[in-house]
Amino acid sequence: MTDKFIFHAGEATVFAAPGQATDAMPEILIGRVDGPVGQAFANMMAQSKGHTAMFAIRACNQLVRPVTMLVPKVTLKDMATIELFGGVVQSATADAVIDCVIEGLIPKELANDLCIISLVWIDPRCVTDANLDKKDMYRTNYEATKLAIRRALTGEPTIDELIANRHSIKHDMDDWS
């Protein structure tokens, strides 16, 4: 059964509530700790300036299983951004991973055999927004992480879907075609 957990990738975007910059768009790799994802996971333990990776924990002394590493897609330049990354986003990601186990998407019996790398986005505008809604930031990151994990493990979108919509769907930022 664990052979099917060698290497899976998924992504999702969940948009913020109106007036917020709390869009979440995690990119997920999930696989066995003794496979290519585990190797990448171990290699990410080396930190790089501004891109501090951290484990997903639900609270102090509550590391989630499968062990999950959060890696920022944006440079963490100040304590305010670091606190959002290591607070709201970390908590939402950890809860999403555990709920995927509870719901059976990730088999409980494989929780110690798998690892997850989650590349996460924090819009730099969040730090300066006096009206930042941290509950919305939690919601978007939680929902997007669960969706990205589901997509990774179910092979979504399928190659047939991608081929079928090749000319009908454009990139969200597409203003060049």
C-alpha positions as CSV (number, residue, x, y, z in Angstrom):
1,M,0.0,0.0,0.0
2,T,2.8,2.4,0.7
3,D,4.2,2.1,-2.9
4,K,1.5,4.6,-4.0
5,F,2.9,7.2,-1.7
6,I,6.3,7.7,-3.4
7,F,5.8,11.3,-4.7
8,H,2.6,13.3,-5.0
9,A,2.2,17.0,-5.7
10,G,-0.8,19.2,-5.4
11,E,-1.7,22.9,-5.1
12,A,-4.8,24.9,-4.3
13,T,-5.8,28.5,-4.1
14,V,-8.5,29.8,-1.7
15,F,-9.3,33.5,-2.0
16,A,-9.6,35.9,0.9
17,A,-12.7,37.6,2.1
18,P,-13.4,41.0,0.4
19,G,-10.9,43.6,1.5
20,Q,-8.3,41.1,2.8
21,A,-5.0,40.1,1.3
22,T,-5.1,36.7,2.9
23,D,-5.3,34.5,-0.2
24,A,-3.7,31.1,0.4
25,M,-2.0,29.1,-2.2
26,P,0.0,26.2,-0.8
27,E,2.0,23.9,-3.0
28,I,2.3,20.4,-1.5
29,L,4.7,17.5,-1.9
30,I,3.7,14.4,0.0
31,G,5.5,11.1,0.0
32,R,7.4,8.5,2.0
33,V,10.2,9.5,4.4
34,D,12.5,7.0,2.8
35,G,11.7,8.2,-0.8
36,P,12.4,11.3,-2.8
37,V,10.1,13.6,-0.8
38,G,11.8,12.4,2.4
39,Q,15.2,13.3,0.9
40,A,14.0,16.7,-0.1
41,F,12.5,17.2,3.3
42,A,15.8,16.3,5.0
43,N,17.7,18.7,2.7
44,M,15.3,21.5,3.6
45,M,16.5,21.4,7.2
46,A,19.3,23.7,6.2
47,Q,18.0,27.2,6.6
48,S,18.5,30.1,4.1
49,K,18.3,33.8,5.1
50,G,14.8,35.0,4.9
51,H,13.3,31.6,4.1
52,T,13.2,29.9,7.4
53,A,11.4,26.6,7.2
54,M,9.6,25.3,10.2
55,F,7.6,22.2,11.2
56,A,3.9,22.4,11.4
57,I,2.8,22.2,15.0
58,R,-0.6,22.5,16.5
59,A,0.8,24.0,19.7
60,C,4.1,23.7,21.5
61,N,5.1,20.0,21.8
62,Q,2.4,19.0,19.3
63,L,4.3,18.2,16.0
64,V,1.8,16.9,13.5
65,R,2.0,13.6,11.7
66,P,2.8,13.2,8.9
67,V,5.6,15.5,9.8
68,T,5.1,18.6,7.8
69,M,7.5,21.4,6.9
70,L,6.3,24.9,6.0
71,V,8.5,26.8,3.6
72,P,7.7,30.4,2.8
73,K,7.4,31.5,-0.8
74,V,8.1,35.1,0.2
75,T,11.1,36.4,2.1
76,L,10.4,36.8,5.8
77,K,11.8,40.3,6.4
78,D,10.4,41.2,9.7
79,M,9.0,39.8,13.0
80,A,5.5,40.7,12.0
81,T,5.7,38.4,8.9
82,I,7.5,35.7,10.9
83,E,4.8,35.8,13.5
84,L,2.0,35.4,10.9
85,F,4.0,32.5,9.3
86,G,4.8,30.8,12.6
87,G,1.4,31.5,14.1
88,V,-1.8,31.7,12.0
89,V,-0.4,29.9,8.9
90,Q,1.5,27.3,10.9
91,S,-1.6,26.5,13.0
92,A,-4.0,26.3,10.0
93,T,-1.6,24.0,8.1
94,A,-1.1,21.7,11.1
95,D,-4.9,21.5,11.7
96,A,-5.5,20.7,8.0
97,V,-2.9,17.9,8.1
98,I,-4.4,16.3,11.2
99,D,-7.9,16.6,9.8
100,C,-6.8,14.9,6.6
101,V,-5.7,12.0,8.8
102,I,-8.9,12.1,10.8
103,E,-11.0,12.0,7.6
104,G,-9.0,9.1,6.2
105,L,-7.5,11.0,3.2
106,I,-4.1,10.3,4.7
107,P,-4.1,6.7,6.2
108,K,-3.5,6.8,9.9
109,E,-1.3,3.8,9.7
110,L,1.1,5.7,7.4
111,A,1.3,8.9,9.5
112,N,4.8,8.1,10.6
113,D,6.0,6.9,7.2
114,L,5.0,10.0,5.2
115,C,6.2,13.6,5.2
116,I,4.8,16.7,3.7
117,I,6.5,19.8,2.3
118,S,4.2,22.8,2.1
119,L,5.3,26.0,0.3
120,V,3.1,28.8,1.6
121,W,2.4,32.3,0.6
122,I,1.9,35.4,2.9
123,D,1.0,38.5,1.0
124,P,3.4,41.2,2.3
125,R,0.4,43.6,2.5
126,C,-0.9,41.5,5.5
127,V,1.8,42.9,7.8
128,T,0.8,46.6,7.2
129,D,-3.0,46.0,7.2
130,A,-4.4,47.4,10.4
131,N,-7.6,45.5,9.7
132,L,-6.0,42.1,9.0
133,D,-8.5,39.4,9.7
134,K,-6.4,36.6,11.1
135,K,-9.5,34.3,11.2
136,D,-9.8,34.7,7.4
137,M,-6.0,34.0,7.1
138,Y,-6.5,30.8,9.1
139,R,-9.6,29.9,7.0
140,T,-7.9,30.3,3.7
141,N,-4.7,28.5,4.7
142,Y,-6.7,25.6,6.3
143,E,-9.0,25.1,3.3
144,A,-6.3,25.5,0.7
145,T,-4.0,23.0,2.5
146,K,-6.7,20.4,2.8
147,L,-7.6,20.9,-0.8
148,A,-3.9,20.7,-2.0
149,I,-3.4,17.5,0.0
150,R,-6.6,16.0,-1.5
151,R,-5.5,17.0,-5.0
152,A,-2.0,15.6,-4.5
153,L,-3.3,12.2,-3.3
154,T,-6.1,11.9,-5.9
155,G,-4.1,13.1,-8.9
156,E,-6.2,16.3,-9.5
157,P,-6.4,17.8,-12.0
158,T,-6.2,14.7,-14.3
159,I,-4.2,14.9,-17.5
160,D,-7.4,14.5,-19.4
161,E,-8.9,17.5,-17.6
162,L,-5.8,19.6,-18.4
163,I,-5.9,18.6,-22.0
164,A,-9.7,19.3,-22.3
165,N,-9.4,22.8,-20.8
166,R,-6.1,23.8,-22.4
167,H,-7.6,26.5,-24.5
168,S,-10.5,27.5,-22.3
169,I,-8.8,28.3,-19.0
170,K,-6.2,31.0,-18.6
171,H,-3.8,31.8,-15.8
172,D,-5.5,34.1,-13.2
173,M,-2.8,36.8,-13.8
174,D,-3.0,36.5,-17.6
175,D,-3.2,39.8,-19.2
176,W,-0.8,39.1,-22.0
177,S,-2.8,36.8,-24.3
